[in-house]
Amino acid sequence: MATPGLSGISLLPGSPRRLCPRAVVRGGQGPKHGQQCLQVPRPGARGLQGSLTRRSSQASGGGRSPNSSVIKNYLEACEPLSSEPRLSRLHFHDNQRKVDYVLVYHYRKRGAHPGHGSPGHSLAIVSNGETSKDPDAGAPGDIEPRPLDALEEERKEQREEFEHNLLEAGLELEKDLESKSQGSVFVRIHAPWQVLAREAEFLKIKVPTKKRYVIKSEGSIAKTFNEILQKLSAPLKPRVPEHSNDRMKNLSYPFSREKMYLYNIQDEDTFFDSATRSRIVHEILKRTTCSRANSMMGINSLIANNIYEAAYPLHDGEYDSPGDDVNDRKLLYQEWARYGVFYKFQPIDLIRKYFGEKIGLYFAWLGLYTSFLIPSSVIGVIVFLYGCATIEEDIPSKEMCDQQNAFTMCPLCDKSCDYWNLSSACGTARASHLFDNPATVFFSIFMALWATMFLENWKRLQMRLGYFWDLTGIEEEEEHPRPEYETKVREKMLRESDKSLVQKLGTGGTEDADDEDKLTWKDRLPGYLVNFASILFMIALTFSIVFGVIVYRITTAAALSLNKATRSNVRVTVTATAVIINLVVILILDEIYGAVAKWLTKIEVPKTEKTFEERLVLKAFLLKFVNAYSPIFYVAFFKGRFVGRPGSYVYVFDGYRMEECAPGGCLMELCIQLSIIMLGKQLIQNNIFEIGVPKLKKLFRKLKGETEPGQADSACSKHPEQWDLDYSLEPYTGLTPEYMEMIIQFGFVTLFVASFPLAPVFALLNNVIEVRLDAKKFVTELRRPDAVRTKDIGIWFDILSGIGKFSVIINAFVIAITSDFIPRLVYQYSYSHNGTLHGFVNHTLSFFNVSQLKEGTQPENSQFDQEVQFCRFKDYREPPWAPNPYEFSKQYWSVLSARLAFVIIFQNLVMFLSVLVDWVIPDIPTDISDQIKREKSLFVDFFLKEEQETLRPTEEPAWRSQGAGRRSGGSPAASPVPSGRSQLGSSSSLGSQHTSV
């Protein structure tokens, strides 16, 4: 049947469309002899507009064979499929079908040469239909490919089968023509309404119904307070539509094709947002198999085997495009992803709409964590200012600085070190008081309760977001096996495929086959052993490096003590350089441990992506926790504990004594260590690496793309498509690195906060930048992630809860062991004559007879004018004239028992208060639990009314016939049922009703 020219013929819904080669704007002629037309049956979809050859459904003839191959139909270079100008770069070339997903693969031809025409960026339309198998037929100017090598040919066949299976699933494809010797091809995917409706029902996606209702307000006092708070915070709110009306909510219900009357479907193209559409397509891609690729399941397996290079949904457009057109991406950039809006709240609802619930929950958690750092920062600054204000009133530091006391201290090293006066350490003692004062104990208790309050409030916020995002009651989706797991299972089956197995499968032994079609613990045992040995090795490596830094400190201190010029600054020089070395080592090992944790998780061969992520997180956290905190643990709990005493020192190597704490204690050095490592990690790793490395990668990809032969296309590069722009962005690799750096920071803030009250302040300053940095990265530098629905943050909450409980124990030991808080209390209430700290310094110093120093360890060329008979050292030991000289004294055991008692009391007190806070604050807010209950009853009423409204038109004729019969029969009585139904039906117009809940 011939088609008369290019006049537009209106087609009935469901009629197939034929797309013919060369039927473009220039001539408007029908297909030439020998050319094949492509049928595109798209029930309910709009037809192709413009100068395309169209035929009616009667002309199509026959159904599509399920065994037919993927159809390709090639068009001219760079010319749009429609005669109309391109309305959006997010659609097919027909300007109508939206691109929901993009697949990319790289091809390479051997000996390909262009035909008579000039090669261009051509297009291939792939869709459902029936045509003869002549994919390369075309006019002059087509590429005539020569034979590919075996690997490329195999990959091509696998792609064609996979794309054919996607067509069978109902998706519609548009792809580029392989018109060069090598290059990248983009396969655009569109999901029609029928597919979206089917998959939305299968995935039980909750969608808004026609019913809108007003969320019930709080009490009068809470309502007034909330209104005042809303007015005060108005300048801080982002100007996005989601925040315009937060008192209204749509009643949501899982999508069902049998209950279409419940939903307010005004436009099928916009009913599902872009994130939901891409999620649906991704689900289809994950479960579509490819028999030519050993029945691999899903697009992830094909990408892992280099059949495809990438798969991603498109961004909503450019974020920096000129003009007044505003899309969600541009709105996010203007109101969220710029440093200039750092003072504004995050548009969490818009983030969730654009990126999905998983990423929305991460930024909601990060925002809550950052806001909770504000009160802890204020209290930390107050504690620090209290230390500054009371430094002149601190009696122990005054006694140490008083030169009249003349405490002659024992040498700090053998031979080269002389006796020294305690007053020379006056500066260190005064600085230690800034962080070692009674307010520190209060701050430690406060931070323990702060961690509990933060976690409880996060659970409440998580429930609130789950209610407004319709996450309540969602089921865990079935996850598909990972490609590596499938490969291992296939290898196992090949190894065990003998005659008996074949016979067993042939006789229907399905249960045994199912048991053997998975990996058991025996199969994973080698991987588990490698994991266990590797993790032990990595932890031992970390401890070895810490010990190496300790040796560096000892040897450097001994070397600097030999020179008179550097002798006065030995402690400062050694501490500063050792901390910098620790920081560099931590940064390097962090990158190594991240790669090692990923490799170890891979050899375990977890079955699903969720299991893989959880195991990866646990390994990476364990290794990075040990790496980041082991130097701090050494200074807090081990330095100065194994020194020995004068005359019986502990030596690391021959002549090198273990290092001691400063005269003011190790807390000051712990503060320096913690502050430099924390600030260094945040500044270098979290900010410079996150900003610099992506930019370098982007520059490298740009340079590579410019130098790649056959990649540049001058005709099409002037106006790159959105899929080209997104392909040049960095692939999304998950939220694990983002969570990990925040979890490590959370440890710095809570674990050793007793030694560094300003840690929350620096964490707050970092997070204000981190929120916008992550936002800019997601909006401008990463490909759009797949939208993932989840109810919580998963294993990260358990890690946070564990750190919060562990911090109570750590801070108790820091105050009891590292700080001088307990020795001061014991002296003040047990040994002081007047109840004050006068005489405390003398009380903590023991005597040593210098004549008992080992031969060869006495100071050479002592500068002291008079001969020293006794020197002092910090410890609780019996004097030389006691019956048991240099044994631990009674005071030592008193202080030790007091320290252990404090740890027990502190831990139980804080734990009790934490449990009390947990009990007082319910996990689910009361208003949300009430809303959920009322929403259920509201939905029952709405459902019944809509159901009766739907049945009403079919029952009205019966009612009228019954009424007519009664009138003709003279019956005075009327049936009450119709009037009741009519009354109910008249009040069931719910699309515009607002019901207060």
BELKAWO-V600075 format. One record per helix or strand. SS is the DSSP state (h for helix, s for strand). FROM is the first residue (numbers start at 1). LEN is the number of residues. If there is no record, write none. Layout:
BEGIN
ss = (SS | SS)
from = (FROM | FROM)
len = (LEN | LEN)
END
This chain:
BEGIN
ss = (s | s | h | s | s | s | s | s | s | s | h | s | s | h | s | h | h | h | s | h | s | h | h | s | h | s | h | s | h | h | h | h | h | h | s | s | h | h | h | h | h | h | h | h | s | s | s | s | h | h | h | s | h | h | s | s | h | h | h | s | h | s | s | s | h | h | h | s)
from = (16 | 37 | 57 | 74 | 91 | 98 | 101 | 113 | 123 | 144 | 150 | 171 | 182 | 193 | 206 | 220 | 234 | 241 | 248 | 257 | 263 | 268 | 274 | 289 | 291 | 296 | 298 | 310 | 328 | 339 | 348 | 357 | 391 | 395 | 408 | 420 | 422 | 438 | 483 | 499 | 510 | 521 | 567 | 609 | 644 | 648 | 651 | 656 | 667 | 714 | 722 | 730 | 736 | 759 | 782 | 784 | 795 | 821 | 840 | 845 | 850 | 870 | 877 | 888 | 890 | 926 | 976 | 994)
len = (5 | 5 | 4 | 2 | 1 | 1 | 8 | 1 | 4 | 1 | 19 | 6 | 10 | 11 | 9 | 13 | 3 | 3 | 7 | 6 | 1 | 4 | 14 | 2 | 3 | 2 | 7 | 4 | 8 | 3 | 8 | 33 | 3 | 7 | 2 | 2 | 14 | 31 | 13 | 8 | 7 | 41 | 38 | 30 | 2 | 2 | 3 | 2 | 41 | 4 | 6 | 1 | 16 | 23 | 1 | 1 | 24 | 11 | 5 | 5 | 3 | 5 | 1 | 1 | 31 | 44 | 11 | 3)
END
